[in-house]
């Protein structure tokens, strides 16, 4: 896993890159919906309630930000969010 950040005069962006199997194309639209439980299972034995990414989306959008995910053809995902920079920062 790799974590990256970048900023410009208007936004701050944080990205988390992983090497997992990726998310099947047919399930990507459900990623940020409440109680979404996709076919990929956690790899560390943890349990999933399906609310984590929906909470992230609500929090980020509540601060006038954006959240999303990008996928590579060979697997792996990039989950990201952007937040506006506060005036005078």
SVG drawing of the C-alpha trace seen along z (x, -y; Angstrom):
<svg xmlns="http://www.w3.org/2000/svg" viewBox="-27 -35 31 49">
<polyline fill="none" stroke="black" stroke-width="0.4" points="0.0,0.0 1.1,-3.5 -0.3,-6.8 0.2,-10.0 -0.9,-13.6 -0.7,-16.7 -2.0,-20.2 -2.5,-23.3 -4.0,-26.7 -7.5,-25.3 -7.5,-21.6 -5.7,-19.0 -5.9,-15.4 -5.1,-12.2 -4.7,-8.9 -4.4,-5.4 -3.0,-2.9 -3.4,0.8 -2.2,4.0 -5.3,6.0 -7.4,7.8 -9.4,4.7 -13.1,4.2 -15.1,5.9 -16.4,3.4 -20.0,4.4 -19.7,3.5 -17.9,0.2 -21.1,-1.9 -22.1,-0.5 -18.7,-1.3 -19.8,-4.4 -23.4,-3.3 -24.7,-2.5 -24.6,1.2 -22.8,2.2 -21.2,5.6 -19.2,6.5 -17.9,9.9 -14.3,9.2 -13.8,10.2 -11.4,8.6 -8.0,10.3 -7.1,9.8 -10.0,11.7 -11.9,8.5 -15.7,8.2 -17.4,5.7 -20.7,3.8 -20.8,2.1 -21.0,-1.4 -17.4,-2.6 -17.1,-4.1 -20.6,-5.6 -19.6,-7.4 -16.4,-8.7 -18.4,-10.0 -20.9,-11.8 -18.1,-13.4 -16.0,-14.5 -19.0,-15.9 -20.2,-17.6 -17.0,-19.6 -17.6,-20.5 -15.1,-17.8 -15.1,-14.9 -14.3,-11.2 -13.7,-8.5 -11.8,-5.4 -9.7,-4.6 -8.8,-1.1 -6.0,0.4 -6.4,3.1 -4.2,5.6 -5.8,5.2 -5.3,2.7 -7.2,-0.4 -6.6,-4.0 -9.1,-5.4 -8.9,-9.2 -10.5,-12.3 -10.1,-16.0 -11.0,-18.8 -11.0,-22.6 -8.2,-24.6 -9.5,-27.0 -9.1,-30.7 -6.0,-32.2 -4.3,-28.9"/>
</svg>
